[in-house]
Amino acid sequence: MLSAAVLVLMALCGNHEGNVENIWLFGLAALLLAVVIGDAVLRRNGLRS
């Protein structure tokens, strides 16, 4: 989760001009959070060991 927060901070405090970098950084942060949350749900339900 800390990595996702760092990616969002990089998008907000970067020195880039275009929005392509922001889209990639926000997208990667969202994907990372989805994987972490999905793993936690699967572990709680006993579907993954």
C-alpha positions as CSV (number, residue, x, y, z in Angstrom):
1,M,0.0,0.0,0.0
2,L,2.9,2.3,0.6
3,S,4.1,1.8,-3.0
4,A,0.7,2.9,-4.3
5,A,0.8,6.0,-2.1
6,V,4.3,6.8,-3.5
7,L,3.0,6.4,-7.1
8,V,0.2,8.8,-6.4
9,L,2.6,11.3,-4.8
10,M,4.8,11.0,-7.8
11,A,1.9,11.8,-10.1
12,L,0.9,14.9,-8.0
13,C,4.3,16.3,-7.3
14,G,6.2,15.4,-10.5
15,N,7.9,17.8,-12.9
16,H,6.2,16.5,-16.0
17,E,4.1,18.5,-18.4
18,G,1.7,16.0,-20.0
19,N,-1.0,13.8,-18.5
20,V,0.2,10.5,-20.0
21,E,2.6,10.0,-17.0
22,N,-0.3,10.8,-14.6
23,I,-2.5,8.2,-16.3
24,W,0.2,5.5,-16.0
25,L,1.0,6.3,-12.4
26,F,-2.6,6.4,-11.2
27,G,-3.3,3.3,-13.2
28,L,-0.4,1.4,-11.7
29,A,-1.4,2.5,-8.2
30,A,-5.0,1.3,-8.8
31,L,-3.8,-2.0,-10.2
32,L,-1.5,-2.5,-7.2
33,L,-4.3,-1.7,-4.7
34,A,-6.7,-4.1,-6.5
35,V,-4.1,-6.9,-6.3
36,V,-3.5,-6.3,-2.6
37,I,-7.2,-6.1,-1.8
38,G,-8.0,-9.1,-3.9
39,D,-5.3,-11.2,-2.2
40,A,-6.7,-10.1,1.3
41,V,-10.2,-11.1,0.3
42,L,-9.1,-14.5,-1.1
43,R,-7.1,-15.2,2.0
44,R,-10.0,-14.3,4.3
45,N,-12.4,-16.6,2.4
46,G,-9.9,-19.5,2.4
47,L,-9.7,-19.7,-1.3
48,R,-6.0,-19.2,-1.4
49,S,-3.5,-20.8,0.9
